[in-house]
């Protein structure tokens, strides 16, 4: 456990995760601070994120996202999203893992949203395993719609056992990740 003046952070990493191996990390999405939390806790040696196109169009940080090799996805445009995810598969050959929040947007009420399938297709098509990641507590630290960060609250990240995608249906993979979230996120 790491204690900071701003939060109490607990991180659990399944022992079968290898930092140099390429994965698709999939987390639930609770707060604008999830990106910083993932980059601060993820065991991956090389990690890039997949995010909404609007972030990449932002006048302040958009160019940085592109420069850093992050992957934009235009929501509501399936053809464009599929093409960008297909291009993202090339990062695996470079030994770079990708992080995505398959809910697509932050939870407003703490409930898990239906998982979108793009990241699952990415993992399966790229021949990599999925690492489910459960984030608990960030919603209380910085609630949706708020600009106020509440210090001293507990935050937990759990990096689950990697899920092989070979010989699995997308629906089966979605169900397994949803079960992980139900167990690790909603139980806390």
Secondary structure, DSSP 8 states (H G I E B T S, - for coil): -EE-SSEEEEEEE-TT--TTS-EEEEE----TTHHHHHHHH---SSEEEEEEHHHHT-TTTHHHHHHTT-EEE-TT-HHHHHHHHHHHTHHHHTT-EEEE-TT-S--SSS------SHHHHHHHHHT-EEEEEEEESHHHHS-TT-----TTEEEEEEE---B--TT--HHHHHHHHHHHHHHHTTT-
